[in-house]
Amino acid sequence: MAGEPKVQVSKLLDECGLSSFHIKLIVWSVLIAVIDGYDLAVTAYVAPHLVTDWGVPRGSLGPVLSASGFGVLIGSQIFGWLGDNFGRKPALIAANLFFGIVTFATAYSTNLTELFWLRVIAGLGIGGVIPNVVALNGESAARRLRTTLAIIAVGLVPLGGAGGGIVSAAFVPQYGWPILFKIGGAVPIVIALAAVFGLPESIKYMALHETHRRKMEQLIAVLRPDFKIPPNARFVIEDEKQSPSSNPIYLFRDGLALITPLTWLMFILNLMGFYFLGTWTPTLMSAAHVPPATAALAGSALQIGGTVGALTLCRWLQRWGFSALAIMFVLAMPVVGSIGFAGMTSPAALLTATFFAGFFVLGIQTGINVLGAMIYPTSLRANGSGWQLGLGRLGAIAGPLLGGVFAGLPVEQLYLWSMLPFAVGAVVCFVIYLLLDARQRARPNTEFSTAA
């Protein structure tokens, strides 16, 4: 309505900077992201024990190692849609409750078929976490901090994956492999129940939905006690062009017709490479006569390297966006290719190689999780991110399956071949950078730019 007072939400957030609200949000996001990372990686640490306990051949583990990816393929889109339509907070609570219950039940699997289907079902909930955590943090921060805070939040997902290796080395010898699933089930249930009372909602999501007006006014009073909201003022996100709905067709509008599918391909390629590394490294190293504890720690080093990479590079990614990601794809290639040779050399060489592989590969994944979502406006963000992560799971499924097909190759050769997805990913990422740069010049008032 002409002449009605407006509150510019992005400007307000820019003026607030970093506050206690954001610290609280990051703490909650880290808790949620860490257990999500644990549950994403846990089957890789169970797999070597299934070879000995159930007497199954290594090659038959491919479907089980890919199983959660099938669920994430669908779940990230379902929970992304739920996040855009009902709120980031309800979607995160529901996702954690769902995959927590199913993961706990997985501890009582008695064969590969049961294990496969339970991991598929758990993946539905696991897939709902990252799209909504990215949206929640990116939509609640000042422009100069949007990418950084979102990367910090999801950059600790690999830390949870590393926790699986540590728990495996510490508890599986005494309690058996089911303890990994029991922990992975109980913790997200507790977090979800606590989040009902403590997890904040996205500021921009509340701004777009009148039903959240009272909460929005209360939050502004905390963030800016000196700011007086005019009577009947309308909250607007002045630097975004909102879509009429969260229909996926709008992911291809407004200059995104090529960019959206190319981001899907980029996700597929990087997740293919990462999930091969994450799911097969403990098993392949055990087959190469590396001690089981060292093999488990190699998997943990991969995840820890990812966390260090994400946190170290977050400001660089904030500044340079997709051009920085293209460089990281190139740097990942020789590091990944060296893992097989390092495993044949010494434990120290293996842990060093897997750490730096995680540094680049998971650093890339954290970056594209966030930068990919920031392409879209608030009304589409969780849905757009959900489609990226969901279709990216085609790569997460293919990586472990291809590992099973070629598990008979010498370990050194297998890791050399695993460089290919990163080589193609570098090219795709650079093309996205060029397209986004052209889009930014054509639409100078849109929120996203090639440098985020």
Long-range contacts (C-beta under 8 A, 24 or more apart in sequence): 4-232, 4-233, 4-234, 5-230, 5-231, 5-232, 5-233, 5-234, 6-233, 6-234, 6-235, 6-236, 7-220, 7-229, 7-230, 7-233, 7-234, 7-235, 7-236, 8-236, 8-238, 9-203, 9-204, 9-207, 9-235, 9-236, 9-237, 9-238, 10-143, 10-204, 10-237, 10-238, 10-239, 10-240, 10-447, 11-238, 12-220, 12-223, 12-224, 12-227, 13-140, 13-141, 13-142, 13-143, 13-203, 14-142, 14-143, 14-144, 15-142, 15-224, 16-142, 16-223, 16-224, 17-142, 17-145, 18-141, 18-142, 18-145, 19-222, 19-223, 21-140, 21-200, 21-219, 21-222, 21-223, 22-140, 22-141, 22-145, 22-149, 24-198, 24-200, 25-136, 25-137, 25-140, 25-149, 25-200, 26-137, 26-149, 26-152, 26-153, 28-195, 28-198, 28-199, 28-200, 29-133, 29-136, 29-137, 29-153, 29-154, 30-152, 30-153, 30-156, 31-191, 32-92, 32-96, 32-129, 32-133, 32-188, 32-191, 32-195, 33-129, 33-130, 33-133, 33-153, 33-154, 33-156, 33-157, 33-160, 34-156, 34-157, 34-159, 34-160, 34-163, 35-96, 35-160, 35-184, 35-187, 35-188, 35-191, 36-126, 36-129, 36-130, 36-157, 36-160, 36-188, 37-156, 37-157, 37-158, 37-159, 37-160, 37-161, 37-162, 37-163, 37-303, 38-160, 38-161, 38-163, 38-164, 38-183, 38-184, 38-187, 39-68, 39-99, 39-103, 39-122, 39-126, 39-160, 39-184, 39-188, 40-68, 40-126, 40-157, 40-160, 40-161, 41-160, 41-161, 41-164, 41-278, 41-299, 41-303, 42-103, 42-164, 42-180, 42-181, 42-184, 43-67, 43-68, 43-115, 43-119, 43-279, 44-164, 44-278, 44-279, 44-280, 44-281, 44-282, 44-283, 44-299, 45-164, 45-165, 45-167, 45-168, 45-172, 45-177, 45-180, 45-282, 45-296, 45-299, 46-168, 46-177, 46-180, 46-181, 47-279, 47-282, 47-283, 48-282, 48-283, 48-286, 48-292, 48-295, 48-296, 49-172, 49-176, 49-177, 50-112, 50-115, 50-177, 51-283, 51-286, 53-176, 53-177, 54-111, 54-112, 56-112, 58-283, 58-287, 58-404, 58-407, 59-404, 59-405, 59-407, 59-408, 60-112, 60-404, 61-112, 61-283, 61-404, 62-400, 62-401, 62-403, 62-404, 62-405, 63-112, 63-116, 63-401, 63-404, 64-112, 64-115, 64-116, 64-119, 65-275, 65-279, 65-280, 65-400, 65-403, 65-404, 66-275, 66-279, 66-396, 66-397, 66-398, 66-399, 66-400, 66-401, 67-115, 67-116, 67-117, 67-119, 67-120, 67-123, 68-119, 68-120, 68-122, 68-123, 68-126, 69-123, 69-275, 69-393, 69-396, 69-397, 69-400, 70-120, 70-123, 70-393, 70-397, 71-119, 71-120, 71-121, 71-122, 71-123, 71-124, 71-125, 71-126, 71-127, 72-123, 72-124, 72-126, 72-127, 72-389, 72-390, 72-393, 72-396, 73-123, 73-127, 73-390, 73-391, 73-393, 73-394, 73-397, 74-124, 74-127, 74-390, 75-123, 75-124, 75-125, 75-126, 75-127, 75-128, 75-390, 76-127, 76-128, 76-130, 76-131, 76-385, 76-386, 76-387, 76-389, 76-390, 76-393, 77-127, 77-383, 77-386, 77-387, 77-390, 78-124, 78-127, 78-128, 78-386, 79-125, 79-127, 79-128, 79-129, 79-131, 79-132, 79-382, 79-386, 80-128, 80-131, 80-132, 80-382, 80-383, 80-384, 80-385, 80-386, 80-387, 80-389, 80-390, 81-246, 81-382, 81-383, 81-386, 82-128, 83-128, 83-131, 83-132, 83-135, 83-382, 83-383, 83-386, 84-246, 84-379, 84-380, 84-381, 84-382, 84-383, 85-246, 87-201, 87-202, 87-205, 87-209, 87-212, 88-132, 88-133, 88-135, 88-136, 88-139, 88-201, 88-202, 88-205, 88-382, 89-136, 89-195, 89-199, 89-200, 89-201, 89-202, 91-128, 91-132, 91-382, 92-128, 92-129, 92-132, 92-133, 92-136, 92-192, 92-195, 92-199, 93-192, 93-195, 93-196, 93-199, 94-125, 94-128, 94-192, 95-125, 95-126, 95-127, 95-128, 95-129, 95-132, 96-125, 96-129, 96-188, 96-189, 96-191, 96-192, 96-195, 97-125, 97-188, 97-189, 97-192, 97-193, 98-122, 98-124, 98-125, 98-128, 99-123, 99-124, 99-125, 99-126, 99-188, 100-125, 100-184, 100-185, 100-186, 100-187, 100-188, 100-189, 100-192, 101-185, 101-189, 102-185, 103-181, 103-184, 103-185, 103-188, 104-181, 104-182, 104-184, 104-185, 104-186, 104-189, 105-185, 106-181, 106-185, 107-178, 107-179, 107-180, 107-181, 107-182, 107-185, 108-178, 127-386, 127-389, 127-390, 127-393, 128-386, 130-154, 130-157, 130-369, 130-385, 130-389, 131-373, 131-381, 131-382, 131-383, 131-385, 131-386, 131-389, 132-382, 134-369, 134-370, 134-373, 134-381, 134-382, 134-385, 135-202, 135-205, 135-373, 135-378, 135-381, 135-382, 135-385, 136-200, 136-201, 136-202, 138-370, 138-373, 138-374, 138-381, 139-202, 139-203, 139-204, 139-205, 139-378, 139-381, 140-200, 140-202, 140-203, 140-204, 143-239, 143-447, 144-318, 146-374, 146-452, 147-314, 147-317, 147-318, 147-370, 147-371, 147-374, 147-452, 148-314, 148-315, 148-318, 150-369, 150-370, 150-373, 150-374, 151-310, 151-311, 151-314, 151-317, 151-318, 151-366, 151-367, 151-370, 152-310, 152-311, 152-314, 154-310, 154-366, 154-369, 154-370, 155-306, 155-307, 155-310, 155-311, 155-314, 155-366, 156-307, 156-310, 156-311, 157-306, 157-307, 157-366, 158-302, 158-303, 158-304, 158-305, 158-306, 158-307, 158-310, 158-358, 158-362, 158-366, 159-303, 159-304, 159-307, 160-303, 161-278, 161-299, 161-300, 161-302, 161-303, 161-306, 162-299, 162-300, 162-301, 162-302, 162-303, 162-304, 162-307, 163-300, 163-303, 164-299, 164-300, 164-303, 165-282, 165-296, 165-297, 165-298, 165-299, 165-300, 165-303, 166-300, 168-296, 169-293, 169-296, 169-297, 202-378, 204-237, 204-378, 205-378, 206-235, 207-235, 207-236, 207-237, 207-378, 208-235, 208-237, 208-242, 208-378, 208-379, 237-377, 237-378, 239-445, 239-446, 239-447, 240-377, 240-378, 240-446, 240-447, 241-377, 241-446, 242-377, 242-378, 242-379, 243-377, 243-379, 243-380, 245-379, 246-379, 246-380, 246-383, 248-383, 248-387, 250-380, 251-376, 251-380, 251-383, 251-384, 251-387, 254-443, 254-446, 255-439, 255-442, 255-443, 256-375, 256-376, 256-439, 258-435, 259-375, 259-432, 259-435, 259-436, 259-439, 260-375, 260-384, 260-387, 262-428, 262-431, 262-432, 262-435, 263-368, 263-372, 263-375, 263-388, 263-432, 264-387, 264-388, 264-391, 264-392, 265-428, 266-368, 266-372, 266-425, 266-428, 266-429, 266-432, 267-368, 267-372, 267-388, 267-389, 267-391, 267-392, 267-395, 268-391, 268-392, 268-394, 268-395, 268-398, 269-395, 269-421, 269-422, 269-424, 269-425, 269-428, 270-329, 270-361, 270-364, 270-365, 270-368, 270-392, 270-395, 270-421, 270-422, 270-425, 271-365, 271-392, 271-393, 271-395, 271-396, 271-399, 272-395, 272-396, 272-398, 272-399, 272-402, 272-421, 273-332, 273-336, 273-361, 273-395, 273-399, 273-418, 273-419, 273-421, 273-422, 273-425, 274-361, 274-362, 274-365, 274-396, 274-399, 275-395, 275-396, 275-397, 275-399, 275-400, 276-399, 276-400, 276-402, 276-403, 276-418, 277-302, 277-336, 277-339, 277-354, 277-357, 277-358, 277-361, 277-399, 277-418, 278-302, 278-303, 279-399, 279-400, 279-403, 280-400, 280-403, 280-407, 281-339, 281-354, 284-343, 284-403, 284-407, 284-411, 284-414, 285-343, 285-350, 285-411, 287-407, 287-411, 288-343, 288-344, 288-411, 290-343, 290-347, 290-350, 291-347, 294-347, 294-350, 294-351, 297-351, 298-343, 298-350, 298-351, 298-354, 299-354, 301-351, 301-352, 301-354, 301-355, 301-358, 302-354, 302-355, 302-357, 302-358, 302-361, 302-362, 303-358, 303-362, 304-355, 304-358, 305-354, 305-355, 305-356, 305-357, 305-358, 305-359, 305-362, 306-358, 306-359, 306-361, 306-362, 306-363, 306-365, 306-366, 307-358, 307-362, 308-355, 308-358, 308-359, 309-358, 309-359, 309-360, 309-362, 309-363, 309-366, 310-362, 310-363, 310-366, 310-367, 312-359, 312-363, 313-363, 313-367, 317-367, 317-370, 317-371, 317-452, 318-451, 318-452, 319-451, 319-452, 320-451, 321-371, 321-433, 321-436, 321-449, 321-450, 321-451, 321-452, 322-371, 322-429, 322-430, 322-432, 322-433, 322-436, 322-450, 323-430, 323-433, 323-450, 323-451, 324-367, 325-364, 325-367, 325-368, 325-371, 325-429, 325-433, 326-426, 326-429, 326-430, 326-433, 328-360, 328-363, 328-364, 328-367, 329-364, 329-422, 329-423, 329-425, 329-426, 329-429, 330-422, 330-426, 331-360, 332-357, 332-360, 332-361, 332-364, 332-419, 332-422, 333-419, 333-422, 333-423, 333-426, 334-419, 335-359, 335-360, 336-360, 336-361, 336-415, 336-418, 336-419, 336-422, 337-415, 337-416, 337-418, 337-419, 338-415, 339-415, 340-410, 340-411, 340-412, 340-413, 340-414, 340-415, 340-416, 341-412, 341-415, 343-411, 344-411, 344-412, 361-422, 364-425, 368-429, 370-452, 371-452, 374-447, 374-448, 374-452, 375-436, 375-448, 376-448, 377-447, 395-421
